[in-house]
Amino acid sequence: EAFVVEPNIFSPDNDGYNDLLNITYSISEGNLLANILVFDEQGRLLKALERNALLGTSGIIVWDGSDQNGNRCRIGNYIIYIEVYDAKGNVQVIKRVATLMLK
């Protein structure tokens, strides 16, 4: 699997346990570009983690549970939308679900 989103349930409460959502990737082809976006269950865009980012062959993108304005998002499920494309116009879309929980 080229993109792994973990942990499935994270809690950005600064207790040192699962505070961040990690989007880890490992791809064989270099020079790919990506948009990595976070949507709520209603399909509203909450945060752009990456826009037109040049990917290496591996890396980690981190979401701290905040929206575009820096406010912590509500408890619930979020769609991590990953769009990867190359210079030839080939596009791959990956969607993952993550759950934000607070104690």
DSSP file with accessible surface (Angstrom, degrees, kcal/mol):
  #  RESIDUE AA STRUCTURE BP1 BP2  ACC     N-H-->O    O-->H-N    N-H-->O    O-->H-N    TCO  KAPPA ALPHA  PHI   PSI    X-CA   Y-CA   Z-CA
    1    1 A E              0   0  165      0, 0.0     3,-0.1     0, 0.0    25,-0.1   0.000 360.0 360.0 360.0 124.1    0.0    0.0    0.0
    2    2 A A        +     0   0   35      1,-0.2    24,-1.9    23,-0.1     2,-0.5   0.855 360.0  38.2 -72.7 -35.6    1.6    3.3   -1.1
    3    3 A F  E     -A   25   0A   2     22,-0.2     2,-0.5    79,-0.0    22,-0.2  -0.976  66.4-174.8-123.0 125.5   -0.2    5.5    1.4
    4    4 A V  E     -A   24   0A  49     20,-3.0    20,-2.8    -2,-0.5     2,-0.6  -0.977   8.7-160.1-121.3 128.7   -0.9    4.5    5.0
    5    5 A V  E     -A   23   0A  10     -2,-0.5    18,-0.2    18,-0.2    92,-0.1  -0.944  27.7-144.4-108.8 118.3   -3.0    6.7    7.3
    6    6 A E  E     +A   22   0A 100     16,-2.5    16,-3.1    -2,-0.6     2,-0.1  -0.994  61.9  22.6-150.6 153.1   -2.4    5.9   11.0
    7    7 A P        -     0   0   29      0, 0.0    -1,-0.2     0, 0.0    92,-0.1   0.658  65.1-150.0 -73.4 158.7   -3.5    5.6   13.6
    8    8 A N  S    S+     0   0  112      1,-0.2    91,-3.3    -2,-0.1     2,-0.5   0.841  91.6  39.1 -62.1 -33.9   -7.1    5.2   12.5
    9    9 A I  E    S+c   99   0B  99     89,-0.2     2,-0.3    68,-0.0    91,-0.2  -0.984  78.0 173.1-118.4 121.7   -8.3    6.8   15.7
   10   10 A F  E     -c  100   0B   1     89,-2.6    91,-2.8    -2,-0.5     9,-0.2  -0.911  21.3-155.0-129.1 157.8   -6.2    9.8   17.0
   11   11 A S        -     0   0   11      7,-3.0     2,-2.6    -2,-0.3     4,-0.4  -0.844   4.2-159.5-135.8  96.3   -6.7   12.2   19.8
   12   12 A P        +     0   0   10      0, 0.0     7,-0.1     0, 0.0     6,-0.1  -0.356  54.9 119.7 -76.0  64.8   -5.0   15.6   19.4
   13   13 A D  S    S-     0   0   44     -2,-2.6     6,-0.1     4,-0.3     5,-0.0   0.213  80.2-116.9-114.1  12.7   -5.1   16.4   23.2
   14   14 A N  S    S+     0   0  145     -3,-0.2     4,-0.1     1,-0.1     5,-0.0   0.780  75.5 128.6  58.3  33.0   -1.3   16.7   23.7
   15   15 A D  S    S-     0   0   71     -4,-0.4    -1,-0.1     2,-0.3     3,-0.1   0.405  81.0-110.5 -94.5   2.8   -1.2   13.8   26.1
   16   16 A G  S    S+     0   0   70      1,-0.2     2,-0.5     0, 0.0    -2,-0.0   0.483  88.4 103.6  86.4   2.2    1.7   12.2   24.1
   17   17 A Y  S    S-     0   0  150     -6,-0.2    -6,-0.3     1,-0.1    -4,-0.3  -0.960 100.6 -28.6-124.9 116.3   -0.4    9.3   22.8
   18   18 A N  S    S+     0   0   58     -2,-0.5    -7,-3.0    -8,-0.1    -1,-0.1   0.847  82.4 149.0  50.2  42.4   -1.8    9.3   19.2
   19   19 A D        +     0   0   28     -9,-0.2     2,-0.3    -7,-0.1    -1,-0.1   0.720  58.0  47.3 -76.2 -21.7   -1.8   13.1   19.1
   20   20 A L  S    S-     0   0   77     -9,-0.1     2,-0.6    -8,-0.1    44,-0.2  -0.908  73.5-132.8-124.7 149.9   -1.1   13.2   15.4
   21   21 A L  E     - B   0  63A   0     42,-2.7    42,-2.7    -2,-0.3     2,-0.5  -0.889  27.0-154.4 -98.0 124.1   -2.4   11.6   12.3
   22   22 A N  E     -AB   6  62A  53    -16,-3.1   -16,-2.5    -2,-0.6     2,-0.7  -0.888  11.6-164.2-105.3 128.0    0.5   10.4   10.1
   23   23 A I  E     -AB   5  61A   0     38,-3.2    38,-2.7    -2,-0.5     2,-0.4  -0.932  19.4-172.2-108.4 101.6    0.1    9.9    6.4
   24   24 A T  E     -AB   4  60A  47    -20,-2.8   -20,-3.0    -2,-0.7     2,-0.4  -0.813   2.2-172.5 -99.6 136.2    3.1    7.8    5.4
   25   25 A Y  E     +AB   3  59A  22     34,-2.7    34,-1.9    -2,-0.4     2,-0.3  -0.964  17.6 179.4-131.8 150.9    3.9    7.1    1.8
   26   26 A S  E     + B   0  58A  86    -24,-1.9     2,-0.3    -2,-0.4    32,-0.2  -0.895  17.6 169.3-146.8 110.4    6.4    4.9   -0.1
   27   27 A I        -     0   0   23     30,-3.2    -2,-0.0    -2,-0.3   -25,-0.0  -0.928  34.1-142.8-127.2 149.9    6.3    5.1   -3.8
   28   28 A S  S    S+     0   0  126     -2,-0.3     2,-0.4     2,-0.1    -1,-0.1   0.808  83.5  70.1 -81.7 -28.3    8.6    3.7   -6.5
   29   29 A E        -     0   0   96     27,-0.1     3,-0.3    28,-0.1     2,-0.1  -0.751  69.6-153.4 -97.0 131.0    8.3    6.6   -8.9
   30   30 A G        +     0   0   30     -2,-0.4    26,-0.1     1,-0.2    -2,-0.1  -0.309  69.1  50.4 -87.6-180.0    9.7   10.0   -8.1
   31   31 A N  S    S+     0   0  131     24,-0.7     2,-0.3     1,-0.2    56,-0.3   0.785  72.9 143.6  61.2  31.2    8.5   13.4   -9.4
   32   32 A L  E     -D   55   0B  17     23,-0.6    23,-3.3    -3,-0.3     2,-0.3  -0.760  39.4-143.7 -95.6 149.1    4.9   12.8   -8.5
   33   33 A L  E     -DE  54  85B  53     52,-3.0    52,-2.7    -2,-0.3     2,-0.3  -0.805  17.5-165.2-108.9 154.2    2.8   15.7   -7.2
   34   34 A A  E     -DE  53  84B   0     19,-1.7    19,-2.6    -2,-0.3     2,-0.5  -0.995  22.5-159.2-143.7 147.2    0.1   15.4   -4.6
   35   35 A N  E     - E   0  83B  17     48,-2.3    48,-2.9    -2,-0.3     2,-0.5  -0.995  17.4-171.3-114.7 127.7   -2.8   17.2   -3.1
   36   36 A I  E     +DE  50  82B   0     14,-2.2    13,-2.3    -2,-0.5    14,-1.8  -0.974  13.3 174.4-125.4 113.5   -3.7   15.9    0.4
   37   37 A L  E     -DE  48  81B  16     44,-2.7    44,-3.0    -2,-0.5     2,-0.5  -0.879  25.7-141.0-123.8 151.3   -6.9   17.3    1.8
   38   38 A V  E     -DE  47  80B   0      9,-2.9     8,-3.2    -2,-0.3     9,-1.5  -0.961  22.7-178.5-115.3 125.2   -9.0   16.8    4.9
   39   39 A F  E     -DE  45  79B  47     40,-2.6    40,-2.6    -2,-0.5     6,-0.2  -0.892  21.5-128.0-118.3 151.4  -12.8   16.8    4.5
   40   40 A D  E >   - E   0  78B  13      4,-2.1     3,-2.0    -2,-0.3    38,-0.2  -0.301  43.2 -89.1 -85.5 179.7  -15.5   16.4    7.2
   41   41 A E  T 3  S+     0   0  117     36,-0.5    37,-0.1     1,-0.3    -1,-0.1   0.730 127.9  57.7 -64.8 -21.1  -18.4   13.8    6.8
   42   42 A Q  T 3  S-     0   0  127      2,-0.1    -1,-0.3     1,-0.0     0, 0.0   0.404 120.8-107.2 -88.2   1.1  -20.5   16.4    5.0
   43   43 A G    <   +     0   0   48     -3,-2.0     2,-0.4     1,-0.3    -2,-0.1   0.621  69.3 147.1  85.8  12.6  -17.8   16.8    2.3
   44   44 A R        -     0   0  147      1,-0.1    -4,-2.1     2,-0.0     2,-0.4  -0.695  52.7-119.5 -84.4 133.5  -16.6   20.2    3.4
   45   45 A L  E     +D   39   0B  76     -2,-0.4    -6,-0.2    -6,-0.2     3,-0.1  -0.566  37.4 170.5 -70.7 121.9  -12.9   21.0    2.9
   46   46 A L  E     +     0   0B  37     -8,-3.2    22,-2.1    -2,-0.4     2,-0.3   0.756  61.1   1.4-102.5 -35.3  -11.4   21.7    6.4
   47   47 A K  E     -D   38   0B  41     -9,-1.5    -9,-2.9    20,-0.2     2,-0.7  -0.964  50.8-143.0-158.5 138.5   -7.7   21.7    5.7
   48   48 A A  E     -D   37   0B  18     -2,-0.3   -11,-0.2   -11,-0.2     3,-0.2  -0.914  17.9-179.4 -98.9 109.6   -5.3   21.4    2.8
   49   49 A L  E    S+     0   0B  27    -13,-2.3     2,-0.3    -2,-0.7   -12,-0.2   0.856  74.3   5.6 -76.4 -36.9   -2.3   19.5    4.2
   50   50 A E  E     -D   36   0B  72    -14,-1.8   -14,-2.2    -3,-0.1     2,-0.4  -0.991  61.4-168.6-145.8 141.1   -0.5   19.7    0.8
   51   51 A R  E    S-     0   0B 143     -2,-0.3   -16,-0.2   -16,-0.2    -3,-0.0  -0.987  80.0 -19.2-132.1 122.6   -1.2   21.4   -2.5
   52   52 A N  E    S+     0   0B 104     -2,-0.4     2,-0.3     1,-0.2   -17,-0.2   0.862  88.8 173.6  51.6  40.4    0.8   20.5   -5.6
   53   53 A A  E     -D   34   0B  16    -19,-2.6   -19,-1.7     1,-0.0     2,-0.6  -0.627  33.5-127.1 -82.5 133.7    3.5   19.1   -3.4
   54   54 A L  E     -D   33   0B 116     -2,-0.3     2,-0.3   -21,-0.2   -21,-0.2  -0.710  29.7-146.5 -78.7 121.1    6.4   17.3   -5.0
   55   55 A L  E     -D   32   0B   8    -23,-3.3   -24,-0.7    -2,-0.6   -23,-0.6  -0.705   5.8-149.2 -92.8 142.0    6.7   13.9   -3.4
   56   56 A G        -     0   0   37     -2,-0.3   -24,-0.1     2,-0.2   -29,-0.1  -0.134  47.1 -85.4 -81.7-165.3   10.0   12.1   -2.8
   57   57 A T  S    S+     0   0   78      1,-0.2   -30,-3.2   -31,-0.1     2,-0.3   0.714 110.4   9.1 -80.8 -17.3    9.9    8.3   -2.9
   58   58 A S  E    S+B   26   0A  77    -32,-0.2     2,-0.3   -30,-0.1   -32,-0.2  -0.987  74.6 124.8-155.2 157.4    8.9    8.2    0.8
   59   59 A G  E     -B   25   0A  23    -34,-1.9   -34,-2.7    -2,-0.3     2,-0.4  -0.978  42.8-103.8 172.8-178.7    7.8   10.6    3.5
   60   60 A I  E     -B   24   0A 103     -2,-0.3     2,-0.4   -36,-0.2   -36,-0.2  -1.000  15.6-164.7-135.3 132.4    5.3   11.5    6.1
   61   61 A I  E     -B   23   0A  14    -38,-2.7   -38,-3.2    -2,-0.4     2,-0.4  -0.959  19.6-151.8-112.3 135.3    2.6   14.2    6.1
   62   62 A V  E     -B   22   0A  66     -2,-0.4     2,-0.5   -40,-0.2   -40,-0.2  -0.884  12.0-163.2-116.1 137.2    1.2   15.0    9.5
   63   63 A W  E     -B   21   0A   0    -42,-2.7   -42,-2.7    -2,-0.4    -2,-0.0  -0.982   3.7-165.4-115.6 128.6   -2.3   16.3   10.5
   64   64 A D        -     0   0   77     -2,-0.5     3,-0.1   -44,-0.2    -1,-0.1   0.304  51.9-101.1 -94.2   7.9   -2.6   17.8   14.0
   65   65 A G  S    S+     0   0    0      1,-0.3     8,-3.2   -44,-0.1     2,-0.2   0.565  82.3 127.1  86.0   9.5   -6.4   17.7   13.9
   66   66 A S  B     -G   72   0C   8      6,-0.3    -1,-0.3     1,-0.1     6,-0.2  -0.639  53.5-128.4-100.2 158.3   -6.8   21.5   13.2
   67   67 A D    >   -     0   0   32      4,-2.8     3,-2.0    -2,-0.2   -20,-0.2  -0.233  45.8 -80.0 -89.4-173.6   -8.7   23.2   10.4
   68   68 A Q  T 3  S+     0   0  116    -22,-2.1   -21,-0.1     1,-0.3   -22,-0.0   0.765 131.6  51.3 -61.5 -26.0   -7.4   25.8    8.0
   69   69 A N  T 3  S-     0   0  133    -23,-0.2    -1,-0.3     2,-0.1     3,-0.1   0.367 120.8-104.8 -92.8   1.8   -7.7   28.5   10.7
   70   70 A G  S <  S+     0   0   53     -3,-2.0     2,-0.3     1,-0.3    -2,-0.1   0.496  76.5 135.8  89.1   3.4   -5.8   26.6   13.3
   71   71 A N        -     0   0   96      1,-0.1    -4,-2.8    -5,-0.0    -1,-0.3  -0.651  62.8-106.4 -84.9 143.0   -8.9   25.6   15.3
   72   72 A R  B     -G   66   0C 134     -2,-0.3    -6,-0.3    -6,-0.2    -7,-0.1  -0.457  37.4-121.5 -68.6 136.1   -9.2   22.0   16.6
   73   73 A C        -     0   0   11     -8,-3.2     3,-0.1    -2,-0.2    -1,-0.1  -0.292  31.1 -97.3 -74.2 160.2  -11.7   20.0   14.6
   74   74 A R        -     0   0  211      1,-0.1    26,-0.2    -2,-0.0    -1,-0.1  -0.295  46.5 -83.1 -73.3 162.9  -14.7   18.4   16.3
   75   75 A I  S    S+     0   0   97     24,-0.1     2,-0.3    -2,-0.0    26,-0.2  -0.388  86.5  78.6 -60.9 136.4  -14.9   14.7   17.3
   76   76 A G  E    S- F   0 100B  17     24,-2.1    24,-3.1    -3,-0.1     2,-0.3  -0.935  80.1 -46.9 153.5-173.0  -15.9   12.6   14.4
   77   77 A N  E     - F   0  99B  57     -2,-0.3   -36,-0.5    22,-0.2     2,-0.4  -0.739  45.3-167.5 -94.9 143.6  -14.8   10.9   11.2
   78   78 A Y  E     -EF  40  98B  14     20,-3.2    20,-2.6    -2,-0.3     2,-0.6  -0.965  17.7-131.5-132.1 144.4  -12.8   12.7    8.5
   79   79 A I  E     -EF  39  97B  48    -40,-2.6   -40,-2.6    -2,-0.4     2,-0.8  -0.857  12.3-153.8 -97.8 124.3  -11.9   11.8    5.0
   80   80 A I  E     -EF  38  96B   0     16,-3.5    16,-2.1    -2,-0.6     2,-0.6  -0.894  15.2-162.3 -96.2 111.8   -8.3   12.0    4.0
   81   81 A Y  E     -EF  37  95B  52    -44,-3.0   -44,-2.7    -2,-0.8     2,-0.5  -0.879   7.4-173.3-103.6 117.1   -8.3   12.7    0.3
   82   82 A I  E     -EF  36  94B   0     12,-3.3    12,-3.1    -2,-0.6     2,-0.5  -0.960   3.9-176.3-116.6 119.9   -5.0   12.0   -1.5
   83   83 A E  E     -EF  35  93B  49    -48,-2.9   -48,-2.3    -2,-0.5     2,-0.4  -0.976   4.9-175.5-118.5 118.0   -4.7   12.9   -5.1
   84   84 A V  E     +EF  34  92B   7      8,-3.0     8,-3.0    -2,-0.5     2,-0.3  -0.946   9.2 168.1-116.6 134.4   -1.4   11.9   -6.8
   85   85 A Y  E     -EF  33  91B  41    -52,-2.7   -52,-3.0    -2,-0.4     6,-0.2  -0.971  20.5-144.3-145.6 159.1   -0.5   12.9  -10.3
   86   86 A D    >   -     0   0   18      4,-1.6     3,-1.7    -2,-0.3   -54,-0.1  -0.619  40.3 -93.4-116.4 178.5    2.4   12.9  -12.8
   87   87 A A  T 3  S+     0   0  108    -56,-0.3   -55,-0.1     1,-0.3   -56,-0.0   0.715 120.8  61.7 -67.1 -20.3    3.5   15.3  -15.5
   88   88 A K  T 3  S-     0   0  173      2,-0.1    -1,-0.3     1,-0.0     3,-0.1   0.501 119.8-105.7 -83.3  -6.4    1.6   13.1  -18.1
   89   89 A G    <   +     0   0   54     -3,-1.7     2,-0.3     1,-0.3    -2,-0.1   0.531  68.0 149.7  94.3   5.7   -1.7   13.8  -16.4
   90   90 A N        -     0   0   96      2,-0.0    -4,-1.6     1,-0.0     2,-0.4  -0.611  27.2-165.8 -72.4 130.0   -2.1   10.4  -14.8
   91   91 A V  E     - F   0  85B  85     -2,-0.3     2,-0.4    -6,-0.2    -6,-0.2  -0.958  15.2-172.0-124.2 137.1   -4.1   10.8  -11.6
   92   92 A Q  E     - F   0  84B 109     -8,-3.0    -8,-3.0    -2,-0.4     2,-0.5  -0.997   9.3-159.5-125.4 132.4   -4.6    8.4   -8.7
   93   93 A V  E     - F   0  83B  66     -2,-0.4     2,-0.4   -10,-0.2   -10,-0.2  -0.949   8.3-176.4-115.0 130.3   -7.1    9.1   -5.9
   94   94 A I  E     - F   0  82B  13    -12,-3.1   -12,-3.3    -2,-0.5     2,-0.4  -0.990   4.3-167.1-123.9 133.5   -6.9    7.5   -2.5
   95   95 A K  E     + F   0  81B 133     -2,-0.4     2,-0.3   -14,-0.2   -14,-0.2  -0.982   8.8 175.0-123.7 134.5   -9.5    8.0    0.2
   96   96 A R  E     - F   0  80B  76    -16,-2.1   -16,-3.5    -2,-0.4     2,-0.4  -0.952  22.2-134.7-132.0 154.4   -9.0    7.0    3.8
   97   97 A V  E     - F   0  79B  88     -2,-0.3     2,-0.3   -18,-0.2   -18,-0.2  -0.913  21.1-178.5-112.0 134.9  -11.1    7.6    6.9
   98   98 A A  E     - F   0  78B   0    -20,-2.6   -20,-3.2    -2,-0.4     2,-0.5  -0.972  17.7-139.1-128.0 149.5   -9.7    8.7   10.2
   99   99 A T  E     -cF   9  77B  31    -91,-3.3   -89,-2.6    -2,-0.3     2,-0.6  -0.931   6.1-151.9-114.4 127.4  -11.5    9.3   13.5
  100  100 A L  E     +cF  10  76B   0    -24,-3.1   -24,-2.1    -2,-0.5     2,-0.3  -0.867  24.1 175.0 -96.3 121.8  -10.7   12.2   15.8
  101  101 A M        -     0   0   85    -91,-2.8     2,-0.3    -2,-0.6   -88,-0.1  -0.925  15.2-162.1-126.0 152.4  -11.5   11.4   19.4
  102  102 A L              0   0   49     -2,-0.3   -91,-0.0   -91,-0.1    -2,-0.0  -0.975 360.0 360.0-131.3 149.0  -11.0   13.4   22.6
  103  103 A K              0   0  185     -2,-0.3     0, 0.0   -92,-0.0     0, 0.0  -0.505 360.0 360.0 -86.3 360.0  -11.0   12.1   26.2
